[in-house]
Amino acid sequence: MNDDYFKILAEGLSGELAFLPIEEVLVHFRNYQANCLFDRDVAVCYLNRFLIGVNEDSAPCAVKPLEYLLDKCLQLAPFDRFHVRSRSIMDDPSARAKIEILEKTNYEAETFRMIEGLNLGREASDIAGFLRTLLDAYPNYALAAGKLLEADFVLGRSPADWVGRFKCPKRLQDEFNGMLFRHYAAMGLAEEAEKLWQVLPDEERREVNLNFAAELARLRGDIPEAIALYERSLALDQTQAPVRFRLAELCSPSRKNSALVGQRKVAIYLYSYNKSEKLKSTLASLAGSNIGPASITVLLNGCTDDSLAVAQWAQKLFPSNSFTIIPLHVNIGAPAARNWLISLASTWESDYVAFLDDDVDVPEDWLEWYLTLAETDAKIGVVGCKVVFPGQPAKYQYLCRYVSVARDDLFKMSLPVPQHQYDNGSYDYIRETRSVMGCLHLLRTEALRAVPSFDIRFSPSQVDDIDHDLCLCLAGFKVIYCGLVSCVHHQSSGTGLHSDAADFARTGNSIGNDIKLFYKHVLRMGELRKLDNVSLLPWKNA
């Protein structure tokens, strides 16, 4: 592990990219393209790194991705002064005119610069309050309106209460309408988004907006129109792997075999530590799903609350299923709890094992989909799903991951999800990946024979499920992401801020486990490097 690890950790993706030579950054970039649609935050990270590559390293390979990302950023954030200035430098007259308007209406430049320097993820509410004050004083303050729209989006709220008071400069109106359209469409506010879509000019109907428009068409039941819009988007940017997967799903919808829940033997395992209320909700949710005759085992990991009473209460919810409660006297941690359950005879008597966290809401057909996919290929070892935070609109918490960096001095998994994005259906498809979230996943028993345990070095929690997925991949098994199943996961359902000592302790444990993961696999980095994402695409040159 290199000496810059903690600096990289503190700086996130930007630090990771800064550490890599430009040739490896290009590979990193291609792998991200193969996994997610770009959001503004991630696009800016790559943009800045390629800009350094062009200016300081004189790297010709950075020029095309730099131009690509600048165009993408201008679609995602057309009022961002850095992006507009960069375009104006390229002798773009419209960009020069736009920057002139943005600066002319920048009435409180010092105040706005201070606001721009705040962290939108942590201080969105304060930022929104400051910006509303500026807009009240200066109704045509375009920079303030653009930033306020970003803050409202992070906060998950409609900007309708102030939009009517914003006097948008005429030459910026179409772009502002495009920003509003994306805001409404991303949050599932279909009626407002549809009205704006109808008035957007062709210049605003680029791939970013076309993708949102496609899901709006799907929402109103017009699948042919959704397909046509996605095809137009793909014609403009053929590197959009999620669009290819989504388009394939819309053109040829996947079918589940519901009968499999009665034909395959499944052991369902839960382990819990002092979350009695959430455990009760999880078991009620499980009872409402179609699990056929699957057996259920609940391991109480040294619980000192009323979790035992909750588990005993839940037995009546499963009158046709074997229901076993294992109360342990101490909390042995997540990996050991999983191993305890795996060691039971019910595991080896079953075709599949499903692990559920004690704080999830599951859809009725989750097991139907999982078994349908697992039965398509004997080498599928794991099936997982799309995970979202609670609340409406639902924000993505976790999709799927791959190995983004595997070097002798650094190992990193990819980002689990695009930043600050709501579930509008864009990732509702099925694809092979390298790791899925362990809060609701299915494992083939034969795969467990090859990798029979979760590594207790990652106790009490964090990273053990990622490590197990990687070990299965190294053993020749496949991991499948099923975006047609959506699981609500209540853990970390707040803003992601550290609020108490327990949060700091979990963060420290997670950092420690990242280091353990590196040293566990340091002699297999060559093999792990092959667990990238581009190699999983079912088409070439994407």
C-alpha positions in Angstrom: 0.0 0.0 0.0 1.5 3.3 -1.1 2.3 6.2 1.2 -0.3 8.4 -0.5 -3.2 6.1 0.4 -4.7 8.4 3.1 -4.4 11.4 0.8 -6.1 9.4 -2.0 -8.8 8.4 0.5 -9.4 12.0 1.6 -9.7 13.3 -2.0 -11.8 10.4 -3.3 -12.0 9.9 -7.0 -9.9 13.0 -7.7 -7.1 11.7 -5.5 -7.3 8.3 -7.1 -7.0 9.7 -10.6 -4.2 12.1 -9.6 -2.1 9.2 -8.4 -2.4 7.3 -11.7 -0.3 8.0 -14.8 -2.4 9.4 -17.7 -2.4 6.1 -19.6 -4.0 4.3 -16.7 -6.4 7.2 -16.2 -7.6 6.6 -19.7 -8.3 2.9 -18.9 -10.0 4.0 -15.6 -12.2 6.4 -17.6 -13.2 3.7 -20.2 -14.2 1.4 -17.4 -16.4 4.0 -15.8 -18.1 4.6 -19.2 -18.8 0.9 -19.3 -20.6 1.1 -15.9 -22.4 4.4 -15.4 -23.8 7.4 -17.1 -21.8 10.5 -16.2 -23.1 12.8 -13.5 -21.5 16.2 -13.2 -19.3 15.5 -10.1 -17.7 12.4 -11.7 -17.3 14.1 -15.1 -15.5 17.0 -13.5 -13.0 14.7 -11.7 -12.1 13.1 -15.0 -12.1 16.4 -16.8 -9.7 18.0 -14.4 -7.3 15.1 -14.6 -7.3 15.0 -18.4 -6.8 18.8 -18.4 -3.6 18.3 -16.4 -2.6 15.5 -18.8 -2.9 17.9 -21.8 -1.3 20.9 -20.1 1.5 19.3 -18.0 2.1 15.9 -19.4 1.6 16.8 -23.1 -0.4 13.6 -23.4 -2.2 13.3 -26.8 -4.3 10.5 -25.5 -6.0 13.0 -23.1 -7.3 15.3 -25.8 -10.3 13.4 -27.0 -11.6 12.4 -23.6 -11.1 16.0 -22.5 -13.2 17.3 -25.3 -15.8 14.6 -24.7 -16.1 15.4 -21.0 -16.2 19.2 -21.5 -19.2 18.7 -23.8 -20.8 16.3 -21.3 -20.3 18.8 -18.5 -21.8 21.6 -20.5 -24.9 19.5 -21.0 -25.1 18.6 -17.3 -24.2 22.1 -15.9 -24.5 24.7 -18.6 -24.2 27.6 -16.2 -20.8 26.4 -14.8 -18.4 29.2 -15.5 -15.3 27.0 -15.7 -16.9 24.8 -18.4 -18.2 27.8 -20.3 -14.8 29.6 -20.2 -13.1 26.4 -21.4 -15.4 26.3 -24.4 -15.0 30.0 -25.1 -11.2 29.4 -25.2 -11.9 27.0 -28.1 -13.2 30.0 -30.0 -16.9 29.3 -29.5 -18.8 32.5 -30.0 -21.9 31.3 -28.1 -19.8 30.4 -25.1 -18.2 33.8 -25.1 -21.7 35.4 -25.2 -22.9 33.2 -22.4 -20.0 33.9 -20.1 -20.5 37.6 -20.6 -24.1 37.3 -19.5 -23.2 35.1 -16.5 -20.6 37.6 -15.3 -22.8 40.6 -16.0 -25.5 39.3 -13.7 -23.0 38.1 -11.0 -24.0 40.9 -8.7 -22.5 39.6 -5.5 -19.3 38.1 -6.9 -17.5 37.6 -3.5 -20.5 36.2 -1.8 -21.2 33.8 -4.7 -17.5 32.7 -4.8 -17.9 31.8 -1.1 -21.0 29.8 -1.8 -19.3 28.0 -4.6 -16.6 26.9 -2.2 -19.1 25.2 0.2 -19.6 21.4 0.0 -22.9 20.8 -1.7 -23.1 17.3 -0.3 -22.8 18.5 3.3 -24.2 22.0 3.2 -26.9 21.9 0.6 -29.5 23.4 2.9 -27.4 26.4 3.9 -26.3 26.9 0.3 -30.0 26.9 -0.8 -30.8 29.5 1.8 -28.0 31.8 0.8 -28.9 31.6 -2.9 -32.6 32.2 -2.3 -31.6 35.5 -0.6 -29.5 36.5 -3.6 -32.3 35.7 -6.0 -34.8 37.7 -4.0 -32.4 40.6 -4.3 -31.4 40.1 -7.9 -34.2 38.2 -9.8 -32.1 37.7 -13.0 -29.0 36.3 -11.1 -28.4 33.4 -13.5 -25.4 31.9 -11.6 -27.3 31.8 -8.4 -30.3 30.2 -10.1 -28.1 27.4 -11.6 -26.5 26.7 -8.3 -29.8 26.8 -6.4 -31.1 24.2 -8.8 -28.2 22.0 -7.9 -28.8 22.4 -4.2 -32.5 21.7 -4.5 -31.7 18.5 -6.5 -29.3 17.2 -3.8 -32.0 18.0 -1.2 -34.6 16.1 -3.3 -37.0 18.9 -3.7 -38.9 20.6 -6.5 -37.6 24.2 -7.3 -41.1 25.3 -8.3 -41.5 27.9 -5.4 -38.7 30.1 -6.7 -38.5 29.3 -10.4 -41.5 31.6 -11.2 -39.6 34.5 -9.6 -36.4 34.0 -11.5 -36.1 36.4 -14.5 -33.9 34.3 -16.7 -31.9 36.3 -19.3 -33.5 35.6 -22.6 -30.4 34.1 -24.3 -30.1 31.6 -21.4 -33.7 30.5 -21.2 -33.5 27.4 -23.4 -30.5 26.1 -21.4 -32.3 26.9 -18.1 -35.4 25.0 -19.3 -33.1 22.1 -20.1 -31.7 22.1 -16.6 -35.3 22.3 -15.2 -36.3 19.4 -17.4 -33.5 17.2 -16.1 -34.3 18.1 -12.6 -38.0 17.2 -12.9 -37.4 14.1 -15.0 -34.7 12.7 -12.7 -37.0 13.1 -9.7 -40.0 11.5 -11.4 -42.0 14.7 -11.7 -43.3 13.6 -15.1 -46.0 16.2 -15.7 -43.6 19.2 -15.1 -40.9 17.5 -17.2 -43.2 16.7 -20.1 -44.2 20.3 -20.4 -40.6 21.5 -20.6 -39.7 18.7 -23.1 -42.3 19.9 -25.5 -40.7 23.4 -25.7 -37.0 22.4 -25.7 -35.3 23.3 -29.0 -33.2 20.7 -30.9 -30.0 22.0 -29.4 -31.2 20.9 -26.0 -32.2 17.5 -27.2 -28.8 16.0 -26.8 -28.0 12.6 -25.3 -28.2 13.6 -21.6 -31.8 15.0 -22.0 -32.8 12.2 -24.5 -32.0 9.6 -21.8 -34.4 11.3 -19.4 -37.0 11.8 -22.0 -36.8 8.0 -22.8 -37.7 7.1 -19.3 -40.5 9.6 -19.2 -41.9 7.9 -22.3 -41.5 4.5 -20.6 -43.4 5.9 -17.5 -46.4 6.8 -19.6 -46.3 3.4 -21.3 -45.0 4.4 -24.7 -42.2 1.9 -25.1 -41.7 2.4 -28.8 -41.1 6.1 -28.1 -38.7 5.2 -25.2 -36.8 3.0 -27.6 -36.6 5.6 -30.3 -35.3 8.2 -27.9 -32.7 5.9 -26.5 -31.6 5.1 -30.1 -31.2 8.7 -30.8 -29.1 9.2 -27.7 -26.9 6.2 -28.6 -26.4 7.6 -32.1 -25.0 10.8 -30.5 -22.8 9.0 -28.0 -22.1 5.3 -28.7 -20.0 4.9 -25.5 -23.0 4.9 -23.2 -23.0 1.4 -22.0 -26.0 1.8 -19.6 -28.1 3.0 -22.5 -27.1 0.0 -24.5 -28.2 -2.3 -21.7 -31.4 -0.4 -21.0 -32.3 -0.3 -24.7 -31.7 -4.1 -25.0 -34.1 -4.6 -22.0 -36.8 -2.4 -23.5 -36.5 -4.0 -26.9 -36.6 -7.6 -25.5 -37.9 -7.5 -21.9 -36.6 -10.2 -19.6 -39.0 -12.8 -18.3 -39.0 -14.4 -14.9 -39.9 -18.0 -14.2 -42.0 -17.7 -11.0 -42.3 -21.5 -10.7 -38.7 -21.8 -9.8 -39.4 -20.7 -6.2 -41.2 -24.0 -5.7 -38.8 -26.1 -7.7 -35.4 -25.1 -6.2 -34.4 -25.5 -2.6 -33.4 -22.2 -1.0 -32.1 -21.4 2.5 -32.8 -17.7 3.5 -30.5 -16.4 6.2 -30.7 -13.2 8.2 -28.4 -12.1 11.0 -29.1 -9.1 13.3 -27.7 -7.0 16.1 -29.9 -4.8 18.2 -32.2 -3.6 15.4 -35.5 -5.0 16.6 -37.8 -2.5 14.9 -36.0 -2.8 11.6 -35.7 -6.6 11.9 -39.5 -6.7 12.4 -40.1 -4.6 9.3 -37.6 -6.7 7.3 -39.3 -10.0 8.3 -42.7 -8.6 7.5 -41.4 -7.5 4.1 -39.9 -10.9 3.5 -43.2 -12.5 4.4 -44.9 -10.4 1.8 -42.6 -11.8 -1.0 -42.9 -15.0 -2.9 -40.3 -17.3 -1.4 -42.2 -20.6 -1.8 -41.1 -23.3 0.7 -37.7 -21.7 1.4 -36.3 -22.3 4.9 -35.6 -19.2 7.0 -33.0 -18.9 9.7 -32.5 -15.8 11.9 -29.2 -15.5 13.8 -29.4 -13.0 16.6 -25.8 -11.7 17.0 -25.6 -11.1 20.7 -28.8 -8.9 20.8 -29.6 -7.2 24.0 -32.9 -5.6 22.9 -36.2 -7.4 22.2 -35.0 -8.9 18.9 -35.7 -12.4 20.2 -39.3 -11.5 20.8 -39.5 -10.0 17.4 -38.1 -13.1 15.7 -40.5 -15.3 17.7 -43.4 -13.1 16.7 -42.4 -13.4 13.0 -42.6 -17.2 13.0 -46.4 -16.9 12.6 -45.8 -14.9 9.4 -44.3 -18.0 7.7 -46.7 -20.9 8.5 -45.5 -23.0 5.5 -41.8 -22.5 6.0 -39.2 -23.9 8.3 -38.3 -21.0 10.6 -35.3 -21.3 12.9 -33.9 -18.8 15.5 -30.3 -19.0 16.7 -29.7 -16.6 19.6 -26.0 -16.1 20.3 -24.7 -14.7 23.6 -22.1 -12.4 21.9 -21.9 -10.4 18.7 -19.4 -12.3 16.5 -19.6 -9.8 13.6 -21.0 -10.1 10.1 -18.5 -12.4 8.4 -18.5 -14.9 11.3 -22.3 -14.7 11.4 -22.5 -15.5 7.7 -20.0 -18.4 8.2 -22.1 -19.8 11.1 -25.1 -19.9 8.9 -23.2 -21.3 5.9 -22.0 -24.1 8.1 -25.5 -25.3 8.8 -26.8 -28.5 7.2 -29.6 -26.4 5.5 -26.9 -24.8 3.3 -25.5 -27.9 1.8 -29.0 -29.4 1.5 -30.1 -26.4 -0.6 -29.4 -25.3 -4.2 -29.1 -21.7 -3.2 -28.5 -19.5 -0.2 -29.9 -16.0 0.2 -28.6 -13.5 2.7 -30.7 -10.5 3.8 -29.6 -7.7 6.0 -31.9 -6.9 8.9 -32.9 -3.4 7.6 -34.2 -4.0 4.1 -37.6 -3.8 2.3 -37.7 -6.4 -0.5 -40.1 -6.6 -3.5 -42.5 -9.4 -3.9 -40.7 -11.1 -6.8 -37.0 -10.8 -5.8 -36.4 -14.5 -5.4 -38.3 -15.3 -8.7 -35.9 -13.0 -10.6 -32.8 -14.2 -8.7 -33.5 -17.9 -9.4 -34.5 -17.2 -13.0 -31.1 -15.6 -13.7 -29.1 -18.1 -11.7 -30.6 -20.9 -13.6 -29.4 -19.6 -16.9 -25.7 -20.5 -16.3 -24.2 -22.9 -13.8 -21.2 -20.5 -13.5 -23.3 -17.7 -12.0 -22.3 -17.7 -8.3 -24.0 -14.5 -7.1 -27.0 -12.5 -8.0 -27.7 -9.1 -6.5 -29.9 -6.1 -7.1 -30.3 -2.3 -7.4 -30.3 -0.8 -3.9 -31.9 2.5 -3.0 -32.3 4.8 0.0 -35.7 5.0 1.6 -37.9 8.0 0.6 -39.4 9.4 -2.5 -37.9 10.1 -4.9 -35.6 7.2 -4.2 -31.9 7.9 -4.5 -29.5 5.2 -5.7 -27.4 3.7 -2.9 -25.6 0.9 -4.7 -25.7 -0.6 -8.1 -22.7 -2.8 -9.1 -18.9 -2.6 -9.0 -15.8 -3.7 -10.7 -12.0 -3.4 -10.0 -11.0 0.1 -11.0 -7.3 0.0 -9.9 -5.2 -3.1 -9.2 -1.5 -2.2 -8.8 1.2 -3.4 -6.6 0.8 -0.2 -4.6 -2.9 0.5 -4.8 -6.2 -1.4 -5.0 -9.5 0.3 -5.5 -13.0 -0.8 -6.4 -15.2 1.4 -8.5 -17.7 3.9 -7.2 -20.9 1.9 -6.2 -23.3 4.4 -7.7 -23.4 7.7 -9.7 -23.4 10.7 -7.4 -26.7 12.3 -6.2 -28.9 10.5 -8.7 -32.5 9.4 -8.3 -33.9 6.1 -9.5 -35.7 7.0 -12.7 -35.3 3.5 -14.3 -32.0 4.2 -16.2 -30.3 1.2 -14.6 -33.3 -1.2 -14.8 -31.5 -4.0 -16.7 -29.5 -7.2 -16.2 -25.7 -7.4 -16.7 -22.6 -9.3 -15.5 -20.5 -7.4 -13.0 -17.9 -8.1 -10.4 -19.6 -7.2 -7.1 -23.1 -6.5 -5.8 -24.3 -5.3 -2.5 -24.6 -8.0 0.1 -27.8 -6.7 1.8 -30.0 -8.9 -0.5 -28.1 -11.4 -2.6 -28.3 -15.0 -3.7 -25.4 -17.4 -3.7 -25.2 -20.7 -5.5 -24.4 -23.5 -3.1 -21.8 -25.0 -5.5 -20.1 -21.6 -5.6 -19.9 -21.7 -1.8 -18.2 -25.1 -2.0 -15.4 -23.3 -3.9 -15.3 -20.3 -1.6 -17.1 -21.6 1.6 -16.5 -18.7 4.0 -16.5 -14.9 4.4 -13.1 -13.7 5.7 -13.3 -12.9 9.4 -10.5 -10.4 9.0 -13.1 -8.0 7.8 -15.0 -8.1 11.1 -17.3 -6.7 12.4 -18.5 -5.6 9.0 -17.7 -3.8 5.7 -15.8 -5.2 2.6 -16.4 -8.9 3.5 -19.1 -9.2 0.8 -16.9 -7.4 -1.8 -14.0 -9.7 -1.0 -16.2 -12.8 -1.3 -17.5 -11.7 -4.7 -13.9 -11.1 -5.9 -12.8 -14.5 -4.6 -15.7 -16.1 -6.5 -14.7 -14.3 -9.7 -11.1 -15.4 -9.3 -12.5 -19.0 -8.9 -14.2 -18.7 -12.2 -17.8 -17.8 -11.1 -19.9 -14.9 -12.4 -21.7 -12.1 -10.5 -24.9 -10.8 -11.9 -26.6 -7.4 -11.3 -30.4 -7.5 -11.6 -31.7 -3.9 -11.8 -35.2 -5.3 -12.3 -35.2 -5.9 -8.5 -35.1 -2.8 -6.3 -34.3 -3.2 -2.6 -34.7 -0.4 -0.1 -31.8 -0.4 2.4 -32.3 1.6 5.5 -28.7 1.6 6.7 -26.9 4.9 6.1 -30.2 6.4 5.1 -29.2 9.9 6.2 -26.9 12.3 4.5 -23.7 10.3 4.9 -22.4 12.7 7.5 -20.6 11.5 10.6 -22.9 12.3 13.5 -21.6 10.3 16.4 -18.8 8.1 17.7 -20.3 5.0 16.2 -20.2 6.6 12.7 -16.5 7.4 13.2 -15.8 3.9 14.4 -17.5 2.4 11.4 -15.5 4.7 9.1 -12.2 3.7 10.8 -13.1 0.0 10.5 -13.9 0.5 6.8 -10.6 2.1 6.1 -8.8 -0.6 8.0 -10.6 -3.3 5.9 -9.6 -1.5 2.7 -6.0 -1.9 3.7 -6.6 -5.6 4.7 -8.2 -6.2 1.3 -5.1 -4.8 -0.5 -2.7 -7.0 1.4 -4.9 -10.1 1.2 -4.8 -9.9 -2.6 -1.4 -8.1 -3.2 0.1 -11.2 -4.9 -2.9 -11.6 -7.2 -3.1 -8.1 -8.6 -2.5 -9.3 -12.1 -5.6 -11.5 -11.9 -7.6 -8.8 -10.2 -6.7 -6.3 -12.9 -8.6 -8.5 -15.4 -11.8 -8.0 -13.3 -12.4 -4.7 -14.9 -15.6 -3.7 -16.6 -14.9 -3.2 -20.3 -14.1 -6.8 -20.7 -17.7 -7.7 -19.6 -19.4 -5.7 -22.3 -21.2 -7.9 -24.8 -20.1 -5.6 -27.7 -16.8 -4.3 -28.9 -15.3 -0.8 -28.7 -17.9 0.7 -26.4 
